[in-house]
Amino acid sequence: MRAFQELIDEAVAADVTGWDFGWLDGRAFEERPPWGYAGLLARRLPTAQTALDLDTGGGEVLAGMPHLPPRMVVTEGWPPNAARARELLGPRGVEVAEVPQGSPLPFGDATFDLVTSRHPVDPAWDEIARVLAPGGAYLAQHVGPASAFELIELFTGPLPRERLARDPSTEAAAARAAGLQVTDLRTARLKMTFTDIGAVVWLLRRCVWWVPDFSVDRHRPRLRELDARIRADGQFVAHSSRTLIEARR
């Protein structure tokens, strides 16, 4: 394995915009949920006339879809990601709306017959219900509770309150409170494997909400400890958590 500082420098210099995790190929691995969200989405999109994808990142998920509805709209709150989404999706006629996190959706009531999202930051159920047409559906894969916390808590210390967030039953209750009928709710706990410290640094730079104050200089002692563990064991293992949820208006 290459030297600690070489791996760190490479990860710090790498691009972290968009929602493409290809930089981690060969150095970090994550099991996929059994339901296959991309396949579900690919089958559902052609059945819609109007669809909205929330928190689309750089548009990478939709870019892989073979067919899109006649009107396809996406939202993204981070300008660099929105710019990348325009590059990827604009040629296919997809509308990209920059919507700051927590802001109302800039669309009329009952506009879309399908709303989707892969790993939304914080689903605004009232807004989702509002923009769905009667009979329309929300289909999404959410991050579940305590996802990657074996890694996160190495840098933050114990987070007992945060471990309770993103509970599937709580999210389902919030969807129902907004007037939606939950028709599918599934969960999965999945293995994440890191084989070098560069992969850890890149991911903490990409997922800035995991360790909000993360920097290599601030966390260098802990990074060195983790690097030593990876070199001794050949890997560091954490677990992600995912929820599939479908709801209808």
Phi, psi and omega in degrees: 000144181292165184295151180310306186294326177296316178295319179297311182300320179297317181291324180291327182279344186285151178288136178237013177283165181076192182230035178256121183258022182298336180299336182276355182304129179085353181230348173209144185223143177223129174298150180258147179298150186293341185279343178064075186302316182301320178294319177300316181294318180298326179281331186276322185303317182294345180275352183260153171265324178225131182220151180230128175250121184268145178050056189285353184065228177270011179082013187295322181294311180293328180299335179273000182276130182291330182223139178238156178294165177305322173238117179236126182235144175229154173241150175204138185265342184258117187308317179299323177292319179299320178297318179294321178298321177297320179296317183285318192256338181305316179299342178262010176082014181280134176273132180247120179249124175277115183234111179303145180303131179091353180276153176298150177288133185276049182226154180288167177298146173054041184276325190241142174264358173211129172239133184228166173189140172246109180065056176297150182293308183204093186303126177266090190298321179298319179290321177299313180296323182296317185276349177285136173287155176306130184085355180286165186232149169252124179232121186207156169247118181258155167288134182267188184289145174054038181285127180062023185290338174300324177280312184302314185288346171298330184258333185258340193084178184301140180232068186298321181290317181295333178296340182273348183288162176062027179293129183302320180293325177293318179295319178297320178296321179294322177297317179294321179297333178276359178099012180262153176257118180281119184253346179206136179210113181226152181228157177210143174246125195230143183283134173243130182235129178246129183250358170204159186291336177299322178297321179295313181297315179301316183292322178291331173288324181284313182263075190295340180282346179294306178231088191304331181259021187295135166206153180298317181296315183294323187251020183303315179302317180290325176296320178295320177298316181291322176301318179296321178297317180295318180294325181285319186262345183088351181188164168235133186246132171230184181221129174269164182226131183227148178231129170262127179225134173232136180218149181237148174268000000 
